[in-house]
Amino acid sequence: MALKLRLARHGAKKRPYYRIVVADSRSPRDGRFIDRVGSYNPMLPKDSEDRVKLDVEKCKEWLGKGARPTDRVARFLNQAGIWEWKPGNNPNKGKPGEKALQRIEEKKEKEEARKAAEAEAKEAAKEAAAAAEAAAKAAEAEEAAVPAEEAPAEAAAAEAPAEEAKSEEE
């Protein structure tokens, strides 16, 4: 049986009040406990004497029997000079889990695909603009290739067969 010195929540909704208890680590937070060794009222100011009350003798007795405090209770015991509290260091705590990593990878792949599609669209737009520009230059070149003097003669020649067709009809 693993004994813990831990907090058991009491009080009303939004008005917490904790009892510092010795309990089996497998029992529920607010469930059965072995001994009550203090109290903690977080609603009081931090400099208040009544914020944390500990029965020092009972705490020492239970620590001697092998009970281990939770992190929060260890801080209270450290303030009372009973227990040496060392802050924990968990560098893996902030790292994302497997599913989060998968989602990140999927997001990266979608972003890369979107960028590739945008690049392809830009290239297609450039090619279309280049083709349109080439067609415009070709049209200009054709117009420039026909001299201005020949154009009226060609127009007159085109009109002549039309006049002949009219005369034949009559």
TORZA-110277 format. One line per field, with one value per residue: residue number from 0; residue in one letter; z, x, y of N, C-alpha, C in turn. Coordinates in Angstrom, 1 decimal, padded with zeros to 4 digits, always signed. Layout:
# TORZA-110277
num	c(NUM / ...)
residu	c(A / ...)
n_up	c(Z / ...)
n_east	c(X / ...)
n_north	c(Y / ...)
ca_up	c(Z / ...)
ca_east	c(X / ...)
ca_north	c(Y / ...)
c_up	c(Z / ...)
c_east	c(X / ...)
c_north	c(Y / ...)
***
This chain:
# TORZA-110277
num	c(0 / 1 / 2 / 3 / 4 / 5 / 6 / 7 / 8 / 9 / 10 / 11 / 12 / 13 / 14 / 15 / 16 / 17 / 18 / 19 / 20 / 21 / 22 / 23 / 24 / 25 / 26 / 27 / 28 / 29 / 30 / 31 / 32 / 33 / 34 / 35 / 36 / 37 / 38 / 39 / 40 / 41 / 42 / 43 / 44 / 45 / 46 / 47 / 48 / 49 / 50 / 51 / 52 / 53 / 54 / 55 / 56 / 57 / 58 / 59 / 60 / 61 / 62 / 63 / 64 / 65 / 66 / 67 / 68 / 69 / 70 / 71 / 72 / 73 / 74 / 75 / 76 / 77 / 78 / 79 / 80 / 81 / 82 / 83 / 84 / 85 / 86 / 87 / 88 / 89 / 90 / 91 / 92 / 93 / 94 / 95 / 96 / 97 / 98 / 99 / 100 / 101 / 102 / 103 / 104 / 105 / 106 / 107 / 108 / 109 / 110 / 111 / 112 / 113 / 114 / 115 / 116 / 117 / 118 / 119 / 120 / 121 / 122 / 123 / 124 / 125 / 126 / 127 / 128 / 129 / 130 / 131 / 132 / 133 / 134 / 135 / 136 / 137 / 138 / 139 / 140 / 141 / 142 / 143 / 144 / 145 / 146 / 147 / 148 / 149 / 150 / 151 / 152 / 153 / 154 / 155 / 156 / 157 / 158 / 159 / 160 / 161 / 162 / 163 / 164 / 165 / 166 / 167 / 168 / 169)
residu	c(M / A / L / K / L / R / L / A / R / H / G / A / K / K / R / P / Y / Y / R / I / V / V / A / D / S / R / S / P / R / D / G / R / F / I / D / R / V / G / S / Y / N / P / M / L / P / K / D / S / E / D / R / V / K / L / D / V / E / K / C / K / E / W / L / G / K / G / A / R / P / T / D / R / V / A / R / F / L / N / Q / A / G / I / W / E / W / K / P / G / N / N / P / N / K / G / K / P / G / E / K / A / L / Q / R / I / E / E / K / K / E / K / E / E / A / R / K / A / A / E / A / E / A / K / E / A / A / K / E / A / A / A / A / A / E / A / A / A / K / A / A / E / A / E / E / A / A / V / P / A / E / E / A / P / A / E / A / A / A / A / E / A / P / A / E / E / A / K / S / E / E / E)
n_up	c(+000.0 / -001.0 / +000.5 / +000.4 / +000.9 / +000.4 / -001.3 / -000.6 / -002.0 / -000.9 / +000.0 / -001.7 / -005.1 / -007.1 / -004.8 / -003.5 / -001.0 / +000.7 / +002.2 / +003.8 / +003.6 / +004.6 / +002.5 / +000.8 / -002.3 / -004.3 / -003.8 / -004.3 / -005.1 / -003.4 / -001.7 / +000.6 / +003.4 / +005.5 / +007.6 / +008.7 / +008.2 / +007.9 / +006.5 / +003.6 / +002.3 / -000.6 / -001.1 / +000.6 / +001.3 / +000.2 / +002.2 / +004.5 / +007.7 / +008.0 / +005.6 / +004.9 / +007.0 / +009.1 / +010.8 / +012.2 / +013.7 / +013.1 / +010.4 / +010.2 / +011.4 / +009.6 / +007.3 / +008.2 / +008.3 / +005.7 / +003.9 / +000.9 / -000.2 / -002.5 / -005.2 / -004.7 / -001.9 / -001.0 / -001.4 / +000.5 / +002.8 / +002.6 / +003.0 / +005.7 / +006.6 / +006.9 / +004.8 / +001.9 / -000.9 / -004.4 / -007.5 / -010.2 / -013.4 / -016.5 / -019.5 / -021.7 / -021.5 / -022.8 / -025.5 / -028.5 / -029.0 / -030.7 / -032.5 / -032.8 / -034.0 / -036.4 / -037.5 / -037.9 / -039.8 / -042.0 / -042.4 / -043.3 / -045.7 / -047.2 / -047.4 / -048.9 / -051.2 / -052.0 / -052.5 / -054.6 / -056.5 / -056.8 / -057.9 / -060.3 / -061.5 / -061.8 / -063.6 / -065.8 / -066.4 / -067.1 / -069.4 / -071.0 / -071.2 / -072.6 / -074.9 / -076.0 / -076.3 / -078.2 / -080.3 / -080.8 / -081.6 / -083.9 / -085.5 / -085.8 / -087.2 / -089.6 / -090.6 / -091.0 / -093.0 / -095.3 / -097.7 / -097.6 / -100.1 / -101.7 / -100.4 / -101.1 / -103.8 / -103.7 / -102.4 / -104.4 / -106.4 / -105.1 / -105.1 / -107.8 / -108.8 / -107.6 / -108.8 / -111.4 / -110.9 / -110.3 / -112.8 / -114.4 / -113.4 / -114.3)
n_east	c(+000.9 / +000.7 / +001.4 / +000.2 / +000.7 / -001.6 / -003.8 / -007.3 / -010.2 / -012.6 / -015.4 / -017.4 / -018.7 / -016.5 / -015.4 / -013.0 / -011.6 / -009.2 / -008.3 / -005.4 / -004.4 / -003.6 / -003.5 / -004.3 / -002.7 / -004.2 / -006.9 / -009.8 / -009.6 / -011.1 / -012.0 / -011.9 / -009.7 / -006.8 / -005.7 / -006.1 / -004.0 / -003.7 / -004.7 / -005.7 / -006.4 / -007.0 / -008.2 / -007.6 / -005.3 / -001.9 / +000.0 / -001.3 / -001.6 / -003.4 / -003.7 / -002.3 / -002.4 / -000.7 / -000.3 / +002.5 / +003.8 / +002.3 / +002.7 / +005.5 / +005.5 / +004.0 / +005.6 / +007.8 / +006.9 / +006.8 / +005.2 / +004.6 / +004.8 / +002.6 / +003.4 / +002.4 / +001.8 / +004.3 / +005.6 / +004.4 / +005.2 / +007.9 / +008.0 / +007.4 / +009.6 / +009.9 / +010.2 / +012.3 / +011.8 / +012.1 / +012.0 / +010.3 / +011.6 / +010.5 / +011.3 / +010.0 / +007.3 / +006.1 / +006.2 / +004.6 / +002.1 / +001.8 / -000.4 / -000.7 / +001.7 / +001.3 / -000.8 / +000.5 / +002.4 / +000.7 / -000.4 / +001.8 / +002.3 / +000.0 / +000.3 / +002.7 / +001.8 / -000.1 / +001.5 / +003.0 / +001.0 / +000.3 / +002.6 / +002.7 / +000.4 / +001.2 / +003.3 / +001.9 / +000.3 / +002.3 / +003.3 / +001.0 / +000.7 / +003.1 / +002.7 / +000.5 / +001.6 / +003.6 / +001.9 / +000.6 / +002.9 / +003.5 / +001.2 / +001.5 / +003.8 / +003.0 / +001.2 / +003.0 / +004.6 / +003.1 / +003.2 / +002.3 / +001.5 / +000.8 / -001.5 / -003.9 / -004.1 / -004.5 / -006.9 / -008.5 / -008.3 / -009.6 / -012.1 / -012.8 / -013.4 / -015.8 / -017.4 / -017.4 / -018.9 / -021.4 / -022.1 / -022.3 / -024.6 / -026.6)
n_north	c(-001.2 / +002.1 / +005.0 / +008.4 / +011.8 / +014.2 / +016.5 / +016.9 / +017.9 / +020.2 / +022.2 / +024.8 / +025.3 / +027.0 / +028.0 / +026.8 / +024.6 / +022.9 / +019.8 / +018.5 / +015.4 / +012.0 / +009.3 / +006.2 / +005.7 / +004.7 / +005.3 / +007.4 / +011.0 / +012.7 / +010.8 / +008.1 / +008.4 / +008.1 / +009.7 / +013.0 / +015.7 / +018.5 / +021.7 / +023.7 / +026.8 / +028.3 / +030.6 / +032.6 / +035.4 / +035.3 / +035.9 / +035.3 / +033.6 / +031.6 / +030.4 / +028.0 / +025.3 / +023.1 / +020.0 / +019.5 / +017.5 / +015.2 / +015.0 / +014.6 / +012.1 / +010.4 / +010.7 / +009.5 / +006.9 / +006.2 / +007.6 / +009.5 / +012.8 / +014.7 / +016.9 / +019.5 / +019.4 / +018.8 / +021.3 / +022.8 / +021.5 / +022.0 / +024.7 / +024.7 / +023.5 / +020.8 / +018.9 / +018.5 / +020.1 / +019.7 / +021.2 / +019.7 / +018.4 / +018.1 / +017.6 / +016.5 / +017.1 / +019.3 / +018.5 / +017.5 / +014.9 / +011.7 / +011.8 / +014.5 / +015.1 / +013.7 / +015.2 / +017.6 / +016.9 / +016.2 / +018.7 / +020.1 / +018.7 / +019.3 / +022.1 / +022.2 / +021.0 / +022.9 / +025.1 / +024.1 / +023.8 / +026.5 / +027.5 / +026.0 / +027.1 / +029.7 / +029.4 / +028.4 / +030.6 / +032.4 / +031.1 / +031.2 / +033.9 / +034.5 / +033.1 / +034.5 / +037.0 / +036.3 / +035.6 / +038.1 / +039.5 / +038.1 / +038.6 / +041.4 / +041.3 / +040.1 / +042.0 / +044.1 / +042.9 / +043.0 / +045.5 / +048.9 / +050.1 / +047.9 / +047.0 / +048.6 / +047.9 / +045.1 / +045.2 / +046.4 / +044.4 / +042.4 / +043.4 / +043.6 / +040.9 / +040.6 / +042.6 / +041.5 / +039.3 / +040.3 / +041.5 / +039.3 / +038.1 / +039.7)
ca_up	c(+000.0 / -001.2 / +001.1 / -000.1 / +001.6 / -000.7 / -001.1 / -000.9 / -002.3 / -000.2 / -000.3 / -002.7 / -006.4 / -007.2 / -003.5 / -003.0 / +000.3 / +000.7 / +003.4 / +003.6 / +004.2 / +004.3 / +001.9 / -000.1 / -003.6 / -005.2 / -003.4 / -005.1 / -004.6 / -002.3 / -001.1 / +001.9 / +003.8 / +006.7 / +008.6 / +008.3 / +008.8 / +007.8 / +005.6 / +002.7 / +001.8 / -001.6 / -001.2 / +001.5 / +000.7 / +000.3 / +003.4 / +005.7 / +008.4 / +008.0 / +004.3 / +005.1 / +008.4 / +009.1 / +012.1 / +011.9 / +014.3 / +012.3 / +009.1 / +010.4 / +011.7 / +008.4 / +006.4 / +008.8 / +008.0 / +004.2 / +003.0 / +000.0 / -000.5 / -003.8 / -005.5 / -004.0 / -000.5 / -000.8 / -001.3 / +001.8 / +003.8 / +002.4 / +003.7 / +007.1 / +007.0 / +007.1 / +003.6 / +000.9 / -002.2 / -005.6 / -008.6 / -011.2 / -014.7 / -017.5 / -020.8 / -022.7 / -021.2 / -023.8 / -026.8 / -029.0 / -029.1 / -032.0 / -033.4 / -033.1 / -035.0 / -037.7 / -038.1 / -038.3 / -041.1 / -043.0 / -042.7 / -044.1 / -047.0 / -047.8 / -047.7 / -050.0 / -052.4 / -052.4 / -053.0 / -055.9 / -057.4 / -057.1 / -058.8 / -061.6 / -062.1 / -062.2 / -064.8 / -066.9 / -066.7 / -067.8 / -070.7 / -071.8 / -071.6 / -073.6 / -076.2 / -076.4 / -076.8 / -079.5 / -081.3 / -081.1 / -082.4 / -085.3 / -086.2 / -086.2 / -088.3 / -090.9 / -091.1 / -091.4 / -094.1 / -096.5 / -097.8 / -097.6 / -101.5 / -102.2 / -099.8 / -101.9 / -105.1 / -103.3 / -102.1 / -105.7 / -107.0 / -104.5 / -105.5 / -109.3 / -109.1 / -107.1 / -109.8 / -112.5 / -110.5 / -110.5 / -114.2 / -114.9 / -112.9 / -115.0)
ca_east	c(+000.0 / +001.5 / +000.7 / +000.5 / +000.2 / -002.1 / -005.0 / -008.6 / -011.0 / -013.9 / -015.9 / -018.5 / -018.3 / -015.7 / -014.8 / -012.3 / -011.0 / -008.5 / -007.7 / -004.2 / -004.7 / -002.8 / -004.4 / -003.8 / -002.6 / -005.3 / -008.2 / -010.2 / -009.0 / -012.0 / -012.6 / -011.5 / -008.4 / -006.4 / -005.6 / -006.1 / -002.8 / -003.7 / -005.7 / -005.2 / -007.4 / -006.4 / -009.0 / -007.0 / -004.1 / -000.7 / +000.7 / -002.1 / -001.2 / -004.4 / -003.8 / -001.8 / -002.2 / -000.1 / +000.1 / +003.9 / +004.1 / +001.6 / +003.4 / +006.8 / +005.2 / +003.6 / +006.8 / +008.7 / +006.2 / +007.0 / +004.2 / +005.3 / +003.9 / +002.5 / +004.2 / +001.9 / +002.0 / +005.8 / +005.9 / +003.9 / +006.1 / +009.2 / +007.9 / +007.4 / +010.9 / +009.8 / +010.6 / +013.1 / +011.1 / +012.9 / +011.1 / +010.5 / +012.0 / +010.0 / +011.4 / +009.1 / +005.9 / +005.6 / +006.3 / +003.3 / +002.0 / +001.8 / -001.5 / -000.4 / +002.8 / +000.7 / -001.5 / +001.5 / +003.0 / -000.4 / -000.6 / +003.0 / +002.2 / -001.0 / +000.9 / +003.6 / +001.0 / -000.8 / +002.5 / +003.3 / -000.1 / +000.4 / +003.8 / +002.3 / -000.5 / +002.0 / +004.1 / +000.9 / +000.0 / +003.5 / +003.4 / -000.1 / +001.1 / +004.2 / +002.1 / -000.4 / +002.6 / +004.1 / +000.8 / +000.5 / +004.0 / +003.3 / +000.2 / +002.1 / +004.8 / +002.2 / +000.7 / +004.2 / +005.1 / +002.3 / +003.5 / +001.1 / +001.2 / +000.1 / -002.8 / -005.0 / -004.2 / -005.1 / -008.3 / -009.1 / -008.3 / -010.7 / -013.4 / -013.0 / -014.2 / -017.1 / -018.1 / -017.7 / -020.0 / -022.6 / -022.4 / -022.8 / -025.9 / -027.6)
ca_north	c(+000.0 / +003.3 / +006.2 / +009.7 / +013.1 / +014.9 / +017.4 / +016.4 / +019.1 / +020.4 / +023.6 / +025.0 / +025.5 / +028.3 / +028.4 / +025.6 / +024.5 / +021.6 / +019.2 / +017.8 / +014.1 / +010.8 / +008.3 / +005.2 / +006.3 / +004.1 / +005.8 / +008.6 / +012.2 / +013.1 / +009.6 / +007.6 / +008.8 / +007.5 / +010.7 / +014.4 / +016.4 / +019.9 / +022.3 / +024.7 / +027.6 / +029.1 / +031.9 / +033.6 / +036.0 / +034.4 / +036.2 / +034.9 / +032.4 / +030.5 / +029.8 / +026.6 / +024.9 / +021.8 / +019.4 / +019.2 / +016.2 / +014.1 / +015.0 / +013.9 / +010.7 / +009.8 / +010.7 / +008.4 / +005.6 / +006.0 / +008.3 / +010.4 / +013.9 / +015.1 / +018.1 / +020.7 / +019.2 / +018.9 / +022.7 / +023.3 / +020.9 / +022.7 / +026.0 / +024.4 / +023.0 / +019.3 / +018.2 / +019.3 / +020.1 / +020.0 / +021.4 / +018.6 / +018.8 / +017.1 / +018.2 / +015.9 / +017.5 / +020.2 / +017.9 / +017.0 / +013.5 / +011.1 / +012.3 / +015.9 / +015.1 / +013.3 / +016.3 / +018.6 / +016.4 / +016.4 / +020.1 / +020.5 / +018.2 / +020.1 / +023.4 / +022.0 / +020.7 / +024.1 / +025.9 / +023.5 / +024.1 / +027.9 / +027.6 / +025.5 / +028.1 / +030.9 / +029.0 / +028.3 / +031.9 / +033.0 / +030.5 / +031.7 / +035.3 / +034.5 / +032.7 / +035.6 / +038.0 / +035.8 / +035.7 / +039.5 / +039.9 / +037.5 / +039.4 / +042.6 / +041.0 / +039.9 / +043.4 / +044.8 / +042.3 / +043.5 / +046.9 / +049.8 / +050.3 / +046.7 / +046.8 / +049.1 / +047.1 / +043.9 / +045.4 / +046.6 / +043.1 / +041.6 / +044.0 / +043.3 / +039.7 / +040.9 / +043.3 / +040.6 / +038.4 / +041.1 / +041.7 / +038.0 / +037.8 / +040.5)
c_up	c(+000.0 / -000.5 / +000.5 / +000.8 / +000.4 / -000.4 / -001.4 / -000.9 / -001.5 / -000.6 / -001.4 / -004.1 / -006.5 / -005.9 / -002.9 / -001.6 / +000.4 / +002.0 / +003.0 / +004.3 / +003.8 / +003.8 / +001.1 / -001.5 / -004.6 / -004.9 / -004.2 / -004.4 / -003.3 / -001.5 / +000.3 / +002.2 / +005.1 / +007.8 / +008.0 / +009.0 / +008.6 / +006.8 / +004.7 / +002.1 / +000.7 / -001.7 / -000.3 / +000.9 / +001.0 / +001.6 / +004.6 / +006.3 / +008.2 / +006.6 / +004.3 / +006.5 / +008.3 / +010.5 / +011.8 / +012.5 / +013.5 / +011.0 / +009.2 / +010.6 / +010.5 / +007.4 / +006.9 / +008.5 / +006.5 / +003.3 / +002.2 / -000.3 / -002.0 / -004.0 / -004.7 / -002.5 / -000.1 / -000.7 / +000.0 / +002.9 / +003.7 / +003.1 / +005.2 / +007.6 / +007.3 / +006.0 / +002.6 / -000.4 / -003.3 / -006.7 / -009.7 / -012.6 / -015.7 / -018.8 / -021.9 / -022.5 / -022.3 / -025.2 / -027.2 / -029.1 / -030.5 / -033.0 / -033.8 / -034.2 / -036.4 / -038.4 / -038.6 / -039.7 / -042.2 / -043.4 / -043.6 / -045.5 / -047.8 / -048.2 / -048.9 / -051.3 / -052.9 / -053.0 / -054.4 / -056.9 / -057.8 / -058.1 / -060.2 / -062.3 / -062.6 / -063.5 / -066.0 / -067.3 / -067.5 / -069.2 / -071.6 / -072.2 / -072.6 / -074.9 / -076.8 / -077.0 / -078.1 / -080.6 / -081.8 / -081.9 / -083.8 / -086.1 / -086.7 / -087.3 / -089.6 / -091.4 / -091.6 / -092.7 / -095.4 / -096.6 / -098.0 / -099.1 / -102.0 / -101.6 / -100.6 / -103.2 / -104.8 / -103.1 / -103.4 / -106.4 / -106.4 / -104.9 / -107.0 / -109.5 / -108.6 / -108.1 / -111.0 / -112.2 / -110.7 / -111.9 / -114.8 / -114.5 / -113.8 / -116.3)
c_east	c(+000.9 / +000.8 / +001.2 / -000.1 / -000.3 / -003.3 / -006.3 / -009.5 / -012.3 / -014.3 / -016.9 / -017.8 / -017.6 / -015.2 / -014.1 / -011.7 / -010.4 / -008.1 / -006.5 / -004.4 / -003.6 / -003.8 / -003.7 / -003.8 / -003.6 / -006.7 / -008.5 / -009.7 / -009.8 / -012.5 / -012.0 / -010.0 / -008.1 / -006.3 / -005.6 / -004.9 / -002.8 / -004.8 / -005.0 / -006.4 / -006.9 / -007.1 / -008.4 / -005.7 / -002.9 / +000.1 / -000.1 / -001.6 / -002.1 / -004.5 / -003.4 / -001.7 / -001.8 / +000.0 / +001.5 / +004.2 / +003.5 / +002.3 / +004.7 / +006.5 / +004.9 / +004.8 / +007.7 / +008.2 / +006.3 / +006.0 / +005.0 / +004.3 / +003.8 / +003.3 / +003.7 / +002.1 / +003.5 / +006.2 / +005.5 / +004.8 / +007.5 / +009.2 / +007.9 / +008.7 / +010.9 / +010.4 / +011.3 / +012.4 / +012.1 / +011.9 / +011.4 / +010.9 / +011.5 / +010.1 / +010.5 / +007.6 / +005.4 / +005.7 / +004.9 / +003.3 / +002.0 / +000.8 / -001.2 / +000.7 / +002.3 / +000.0 / -000.6 / +002.1 / +002.0 / -000.5 / +000.6 / +002.8 / +001.1 / -000.5 / +001.9 / +002.9 / +000.3 / +000.3 / +002.9 / +002.3 / -000.1 / +001.5 / +003.4 / +001.3 / +000.2 / +002.7 / +003.1 / +000.5 / +001.1 / +003.5 / +002.2 / +000.2 / +002.1 / +003.6 / +001.2 / +000.5 / +003.2 / +003.1 / +000.6 / +001.7 / +003.9 / +002.3 / +000.7 / +003.1 / +004.1 / +001.7 / +001.9 / +004.8 / +004.3 / +002.6 / +002.2 / +000.6 / +000.4 / -001.3 / -003.9 / -005.2 / -004.8 / -006.6 / -009.1 / -009.3 / -009.4 / -012.1 / -013.7 / -013.7 / -015.6 / -018.0 / -018.4 / -018.8 / -021.3 / -023.0 / -022.9 / -024.2 / -027.0 / -027.8)
c_north	c(+001.2 / +004.4 / +007.5 / +010.8 / +013.9 / +015.7 / +016.7 / +017.7 / +019.1 / +021.8 / +023.6 / +025.2 / +026.9 / +028.8 / +027.2 / +025.7 / +023.1 / +021.1 / +018.4 / +016.5 / +013.0 / +009.8 / +007.3 / +005.9 / +005.8 / +004.6 / +007.1 / +009.9 / +012.7 / +012.0 / +009.3 / +008.0 / +008.2 / +008.5 / +012.1 / +015.1 / +017.9 / +020.4 / +023.3 / +025.4 / +028.6 / +030.5 / +033.0 / +034.2 / +035.2 / +034.7 / +035.8 / +033.6 / +031.3 / +029.9 / +028.4 / +026.3 / +023.4 / +021.3 / +018.8 / +017.8 / +015.0 / +013.9 / +014.2 / +012.4 / +009.9 / +009.7 / +009.6 / +007.0 / +005.3 / +006.7 / +009.3 / +011.6 / +014.2 / +016.4 / +019.3 / +020.6 / +019.3 / +020.4 / +023.2 / +022.8 / +021.6 / +024.0 / +025.8 / +023.9 / +021.5 / +018.5 / +019.0 / +019.0 / +020.5 / +020.1 / +020.3 / +019.2 / +017.7 / +017.8 / +017.7 / +016.4 / +018.3 / +019.7 / +017.4 / +015.5 / +013.0 / +011.7 / +013.7 / +016.0 / +014.7 / +014.5 / +017.4 / +018.2 / +016.6 / +017.8 / +020.6 / +020.0 / +019.0 / +021.5 / +023.3 / +021.8 / +022.0 / +025.0 / +025.4 / +023.9 / +025.6 / +028.1 / +027.2 / +026.5 / +029.3 / +030.6 / +028.9 / +029.7 / +032.6 / +032.4 / +031.1 / +033.2 / +035.4 / +034.1 / +033.8 / +036.7 / +037.6 / +035.9 / +037.2 / +040.0 / +039.3 / +038.2 / +040.7 / +042.4 / +040.8 / +041.2 / +044.2 / +044.3 / +042.7 / +045.0 / +047.7 / +050.1 / +049.1 / +046.5 / +047.3 / +048.3 / +045.8 / +044.1 / +045.7 / +045.3 / +042.3 / +042.2 / +043.7 / +042.0 / +039.8 / +041.6 / +042.4 / +039.7 / +039.1 / +041.2 / +040.4 / +037.7 / +038.6 / +039.9)
***
